[in-house]
Amino acid sequence: MGARADNASEAEMADLILGIDPTLEPERAREALRSHIDRANWMVTTGYKDLLAG
C-alpha cells in the first residue's frame, strides 16, 4: 500500500515487492501484483476484523 501511495509503477512494485521481473514475465507480474493489491485492500478494509475477533 505504501508503494502505491508513493506512486510506484506496477513494474516497480512487481520487482521490488514480489521479486518478479516484469520484463521477463509480464503476465505473471501483472497477475501476482493484482492479487497482492486485492488481498492488501481486503486486509485493510475487512480482514483485520477477523484477526481482532480471534
MMTF fields as JSON, N, C-alpha, C and O atoms, coordinates in Angstrom:
{
  "mmtfVersion": "1.0.0",
  "mmtfProducer": "UNKNOWN",
  "numBonds": 215,
  "numAtoms": 216,
  "numGroups": 54,
  "numChains": 1,
  "numModels": 1,
  "chainsPerModel": [1],
  "groupsPerChain": [54],
  "chainIdList": ["A"],
  "bondAtomList": [4, 2, 8, 6, 12, 10, 16, 14, 20, 18, 24, 22, 28, 26, 32, 30, 36, 34, 40, 38, 44, 42, 48, 46, 52, 50, 56, 54, 60, 58, 64, 62, 68, 66, 72, 70, 76, 74, 80, 78, 84, 82, 88, 86, 92, 90, 96, 94, 100, 98, 104, 102, 108, 106, 112, 110, 116, 114, 120, 118, 124, 122, 128, 126, 132, 130, 136, 134, 140, 138, 144, 142, 148, 146, 152, 150, 156, 154, 160, 158, 164, 162, 168, 166, 172, 170, 176, 174, 180, 178, 184, 182, 188, 186, 192, 190, 196, 194, 200, 198, 204, 202, 208, 206, 212, 210],
  "bondOrderList": [1, 1, 1, 1, 1, 1, 1, 1, 1, 1, 1, 1, 1, 1, 1, 1, 1, 1, 1, 1, 1, 1, 1, 1, 1, 1, 1, 1, 1, 1, 1, 1, 1, 1, 1, 1, 1, 1, 1, 1, 1, 1, 1, 1, 1, 1, 1, 1, 1, 1, 1, 1, 1],
  "groupList": [{"groupName": "MET", "atomNameList": ["N", "CA", "C", "O"], "elementList": ["N", "C", "C", "O"], "formalChargeList": [0, 0, 0, 0], "bondAtomList": [1, 0, 2, 1, 3, 2], "bondOrderList": [1, 1, 2], "singleLetterCode": "M", "chemCompType": "L-PEPTIDE LINKING"}, {"groupName": "GLY", "atomNameList": ["N", "CA", "C", "O"], "elementList": ["N", "C", "C", "O"], "formalChargeList": [0, 0, 0, 0], "bondAtomList": [1, 0, 2, 1, 3, 2], "bondOrderList": [1, 1, 2], "singleLetterCode": "G", "chemCompType": "PEPTIDE LINKING"}, {"groupName": "ALA", "atomNameList": ["N", "CA", "C", "O"], "elementList": ["N", "C", "C", "O"], "formalChargeList": [0, 0, 0, 0], "bondAtomList": [1, 0, 2, 1, 3, 2], "bondOrderList": [1, 1, 2], "singleLetterCode": "A", "chemCompType": "L-PEPTIDE LINKING"}, {"groupName": "ARG", "atomNameList": ["N", "CA", "C", "O"], "elementList": ["N", "C", "C", "O"], "formalChargeList": [0, 0, 0, 0], "bondAtomList": [1, 0, 2, 1, 3, 2], "bondOrderList": [1, 1, 2], "singleLetterCode": "R", "chemCompType": "L-PEPTIDE LINKING"}, {"groupName": "ASP", "atomNameList": ["N", "CA", "C", "O"], "elementList": ["N", "C", "C", "O"], "formalChargeList": [0, 0, 0, 0], "bondAtomList": [1, 0, 2, 1, 3, 2], "bondOrderList": [1, 1, 2], "singleLetterCode": "D", "chemCompType": "L-PEPTIDE LINKING"}, {"groupName": "ASN", "atomNameList": ["N", "CA", "C", "O"], "elementList": ["N", "C", "C", "O"], "formalChargeList": [0, 0, 0, 0], "bondAtomList": [1, 0, 2, 1, 3, 2], "bondOrderList": [1, 1, 2], "singleLetterCode": "N", "chemCompType": "L-PEPTIDE LINKING"}, {"groupName": "SER", "atomNameList": ["N", "CA", "C", "O"], "elementList": ["N", "C", "C", "O"], "formalChargeList": [0, 0, 0, 0], "bondAtomList": [1, 0, 2, 1, 3, 2], "bondOrderList": [1, 1, 2], "singleLetterCode": "S", "chemCompType": "L-PEPTIDE LINKING"}, {"groupName": "GLU", "atomNameList": ["N", "CA", "C", "O"], "elementList": ["N", "C", "C", "O"], "formalChargeList": [0, 0, 0, 0], "bondAtomList": [1, 0, 2, 1, 3, 2], "bondOrderList": [1, 1, 2], "singleLetterCode": "E", "chemCompType": "L-PEPTIDE LINKING"}, {"groupName": "LEU", "atomNameList": ["N", "CA", "C", "O"], "elementList": ["N", "C", "C", "O"], "formalChargeList": [0, 0, 0, 0], "bondAtomList": [1, 0, 2, 1, 3, 2], "bondOrderList": [1, 1, 2], "singleLetterCode": "L", "chemCompType": "L-PEPTIDE LINKING"}, {"groupName": "ILE", "atomNameList": ["N", "CA", "C", "O"], "elementList": ["N", "C", "C", "O"], "formalChargeList": [0, 0, 0, 0], "bondAtomList": [1, 0, 2, 1, 3, 2], "bondOrderList": [1, 1, 2], "singleLetterCode": "I", "chemCompType": "L-PEPTIDE LINKING"}, {"groupName": "PRO", "atomNameList": ["N", "CA", "C", "O"], "elementList": ["N", "C", "C", "O"], "formalChargeList": [0, 0, 0, 0], "bondAtomList": [1, 0, 2, 1, 3, 2], "bondOrderList": [1, 1, 2], "singleLetterCode": "P", "chemCompType": "L-PEPTIDE LINKING"}, {"groupName": "THR", "atomNameList": ["N", "CA", "C", "O"], "elementList": ["N", "C", "C", "O"], "formalChargeList": [0, 0, 0, 0], "bondAtomList": [1, 0, 2, 1, 3, 2], "bondOrderList": [1, 1, 2], "singleLetterCode": "T", "chemCompType": "L-PEPTIDE LINKING"}, {"groupName": "HIS", "atomNameList": ["N", "CA", "C", "O"], "elementList": ["N", "C", "C", "O"], "formalChargeList": [0, 0, 0, 0], "bondAtomList": [1, 0, 2, 1, 3, 2], "bondOrderList": [1, 1, 2], "singleLetterCode": "H", "chemCompType": "L-PEPTIDE LINKING"}, {"groupName": "TRP", "atomNameList": ["N", "CA", "C", "O"], "elementList": ["N", "C", "C", "O"], "formalChargeList": [0, 0, 0, 0], "bondAtomList": [1, 0, 2, 1, 3, 2], "bondOrderList": [1, 1, 2], "singleLetterCode": "W", "chemCompType": "L-PEPTIDE LINKING"}, {"groupName": "VAL", "atomNameList": ["N", "CA", "C", "O"], "elementList": ["N", "C", "C", "O"], "formalChargeList": [0, 0, 0, 0], "bondAtomList": [1, 0, 2, 1, 3, 2], "bondOrderList": [1, 1, 2], "singleLetterCode": "V", "chemCompType": "L-PEPTIDE LINKING"}, {"groupName": "TYR", "atomNameList": ["N", "CA", "C", "O"], "elementList": ["N", "C", "C", "O"], "formalChargeList": [0, 0, 0, 0], "bondAtomList": [1, 0, 2, 1, 3, 2], "bondOrderList": [1, 1, 2], "singleLetterCode": "Y", "chemCompType": "L-PEPTIDE LINKING"}, {"groupName": "LYS", "atomNameList": ["N", "CA", "C", "O"], "elementList": ["N", "C", "C", "O"], "formalChargeList": [0, 0, 0, 0], "bondAtomList": [1, 0, 2, 1, 3, 2], "bondOrderList": [1, 1, 2], "singleLetterCode": "K", "chemCompType": "L-PEPTIDE LINKING"}],
  "groupTypeList": [0, 1, 2, 3, 2, 4, 5, 2, 6, 7, 2, 7, 0, 2, 4, 8, 9, 8, 1, 9, 4, 10, 11, 8, 7, 10, 7, 3, 2, 3, 7, 2, 8, 3, 6, 12, 9, 4, 3, 2, 5, 13, 0, 14, 11, 11, 1, 15, 16, 4, 8, 8, 2, 1],
  "groupIdList": [1, 2, 3, 4, 5, 6, 7, 8, 9, 10, 11, 12, 13, 14, 15, 16, 17, 18, 19, 20, 21, 22, 23, 24, 25, 26, 27, 28, 29, 30, 31, 32, 33, 34, 35, 36, 37, 38, 39, 40, 41, 42, 43, 44, 45, 46, 47, 48, 49, 50, 51, 52, 53, 54],
  "secStructList": [7, 2, 2, 2, 2, 6, 6, 7, 7, 2, 2, 2, 2, 2, 2, 2, 2, 2, 7, 7, 7, 6, 6, 6, 7, 2, 2, 2, 2, 2, 2, 2, 2, 2, 2, 2, 2, 2, 2, 2, 2, 2, 0, 0, 0, 0, 0, 2, 2, 2, 2, 2, 2, 7],
  "xCoordList": [0.836, 0.0, 0.885, 0.535, 2.014, 2.925, 3.518, 3.66, 3.864, 4.439, 3.439, 3.799, 2.188, 1.144, 0.986, 0.83, 1.025, 0.917, 2.108, 1.989, 3.249, 4.447, 4.491, 5.502, 3.39, 3.266, 4.261, 4.715, 4.596, 5.456, 4.665, 3.457, 5.347, 4.679, 4.406, 4.993, 3.511, 3.237, 4.499, 4.728, 5.311, 6.561, 7.495, 8.109, 7.6, 8.455, 7.941, 8.724, 6.624, 6.062, 6.263, 6.617, 6.043, 6.229, 7.663, 7.915, 8.593, 10.005, 10.407, 10.989, 10.112, 10.574, 9.828, 10.444, 8.529, 7.725, 7.649, 7.782, 7.434, 7.199, 8.422, 8.437, 9.431, 10.631, 10.424, 11.114, 9.471, 9.188, 9.638, 9.237, 10.464, 10.936, 9.837, 9.583, 9.185, 8.077, 8.503, 7.671, 9.776, 10.267, 10.317, 9.994, 10.726, 10.838, 9.51, 9.239, 8.676, 7.405, 6.273, 5.74, 5.898, 4.912, 3.541, 2.937, 3.048, 1.725, 1.733, 0.826, 2.744, 2.862, 2.985, 2.351, 3.792, 3.969, 2.649, 2.306, 1.915, 0.636, -0.381, -1.044, -0.502, -1.478, -1.114, -1.981, 0.159, 0.59, 0.41, -0.015, 0.731, 0.579, -0.89, -1.238, -1.75, -3.185, -3.706, -4.451, -3.318, -3.738, -3.216, -3.942, -1.975, -1.358, -2.086, -2.381, -2.37, -3.057, -4.485, -4.948, -5.181, -6.541, -6.55, -7.409, -5.589, -5.505, -5.172, -5.733, -4.268, -3.91, -5.106, -5.351, -5.847, -7.046, -8.081, -8.707, -8.265, -9.22, -8.792, -9.617, -7.489, -7.0, -7.226, -7.587, -7.016, -7.167, -8.638, -8.959, -9.529, -10.937, -11.785, -12.756, -11.446, -12.301, -11.551, -11.958, -10.475, -9.771, -9.261, -9.201, -8.891, -8.373, -9.414, -9.054, -10.691, -11.754, -11.717, -11.929, -11.446, -11.337, -10.154, -10.248, -9.06, -7.886, -8.147, -7.736, -8.828, -9.108, -10.162, -10.152, -11.071, -12.125, -11.563, -12.141, -10.431, -9.74, -10.425, -9.968],
  "yCoordList": [-1.182, 0.0, 1.251, 2.261, 1.181, 2.311, 2.618, 3.781, 1.568, 1.77, 2.439, 3.289, 2.053, 2.669, 4.139, 4.995, 4.425, 5.813, 6.645, 7.853, 5.991, 6.679, 6.757, 7.154, 6.376, 6.421, 5.525, 5.862, 4.39, 3.424, 2.816, 2.606, 2.541, 1.91, 0.443, -0.122, -0.159, -1.581, -2.407, -3.379, -2.033, -2.755, -2.657, -3.647, -1.472, -1.296, -2.112, -2.745, -2.101, -2.861, -4.357, -5.057, -4.854, -6.283, -6.686, -7.734, -5.865, -6.177, -6.063, -6.999, -4.948, -4.693, -5.486, -5.985, -5.605, -6.259, -7.765, -8.541, -8.167, -9.582, -10.303, -11.532, -9.558, -10.18, -10.808, -11.761, -10.271, -10.775, -9.72, -8.56, -10.126, -9.199, -9.044, -9.973, -7.879, -7.694, -7.684, -7.857, -7.484, -7.532, -8.972, -9.255, -9.88, -11.29, -12.03, -12.935, -11.639, -12.328, -11.316, -11.195, -10.593, -9.518, -9.996, -9.349, -11.102, -11.587, -12.059, -11.736, -12.811, -13.29, -12.111, -12.096, -11.133, -9.959, -9.218, -8.818, -9.037, -8.318, -9.061, -8.454, -10.365, -11.157, -11.24, -11.11, -11.455, -11.554, -10.224, -10.192, -9.137, -7.826, -7.517, -7.012, -7.814, -7.576, -8.36, -7.822, -9.616, -10.446, -9.875, -9.826, -9.454, -8.894, -7.617, -7.441, -6.738, -5.484, -5.751, -5.128, -6.663, -7.01, -7.548, -7.179, -8.424, -9.008, -7.934, -7.933, -7.026, -5.948, -5.038, -4.646, -4.701, -3.871, -4.577, -3.951, -5.873, -6.64, -6.624, -6.434, -6.824, -6.875, -5.55, -5.529, -4.454, -3.131, -2.801, -2.153, -3.235, -2.855, -3.867, -3.48, -5.143, -6.175, -7.2, -7.522, -7.702, -8.836, -8.613, -9.548, -7.373, -7.107, -7.415, -7.752, -7.305, -7.587, -9.041, -9.349, -9.948, -11.368, -11.622, -12.441, -10.938, -11.115, -10.621, -11.256, -9.495, -8.937, -9.741, -9.787, -10.372, -11.161, -12.441, -13.008, -12.883, -14.054, -15.293, -16.373],
  "zCoordList": [0.0, 0.0, 0.0, -0.61, 0.675, 0.697, -0.661, -1.039, -1.395, -2.733, -3.651, -4.465, -3.518, -4.339, -3.964, -4.834, -2.673, -2.215, -2.684, -2.888, -2.852, -3.336, -4.855, -5.435, -5.498, -6.958, -7.692, -8.785, -7.091, -7.779, -8.934, -8.829, -10.015, -11.154, -10.833, -9.911, -11.602, -11.403, -11.609, -10.889, -12.576, -12.83, -11.626, -11.231, -11.049, -9.871, -8.695, -7.987, -8.481, -7.367, -7.556, -6.606, -8.759, -9.016, -8.733, -8.137, -9.156, -8.967, -7.504, -6.955, -6.864, -5.504, -4.439, -3.497, -4.573, -3.541, -3.752, -2.806, -4.995, -5.278, -5.836, -5.913, -6.218, -6.765, -8.132, -8.494, -8.896, -10.239, -11.244, -11.159, -12.183, -13.213, -14.266, -15.032, -14.31, -15.242, -16.709, -17.6, -16.957, -18.336, -18.832, -19.986, -17.944, -18.309, -18.212, -19.001, -17.235, -17.002, -16.814, -15.71, -17.859, -17.698, -17.213, -16.358, -17.736, -17.333, -15.878, -15.111, -15.508, -14.124, -13.167, -12.112, -13.53, -12.681, -12.499, -11.387, -13.584, -13.536, -12.67, -11.828, -12.875, -12.118, -10.635, -9.771, -10.348, -8.955, -8.233, -7.078, -8.909, -8.288, -8.029, -6.962, -8.99, -8.813, -7.607, -6.788, -7.5, -6.378, -5.057, -4.064, -5.054, -3.856, -3.418, -2.236, -4.365, -4.039, -3.571, -2.616, -4.23, -3.81, -2.384, -1.582, -2.068, -0.729, 0.304, 1.399, -0.036, 0.886, 1.141, 2.282, 0.101, 0.271, 1.133, 1.988, 0.915, 1.724, 3.188, 4.082, 3.427, 4.798, 5.511, 6.688, 4.809, 5.408, 5.66, 6.656, 4.776, 4.914, 5.678, 6.327, 5.617, 6.19, 7.023, 8.139, 6.487, 7.075, 8.481, 9.279, 8.794, 10.128, 11.2, 12.328, 10.866, 11.832, 12.262, 13.435, 11.312, 11.633, 12.56, 13.475, 12.335, 13.188, 14.606, 15.577, 14.717, 16.036, 16.79, 18.02, 16.052, 16.687, 17.297, 18.224, 16.765, 17.296, 16.955, 17.33]
}
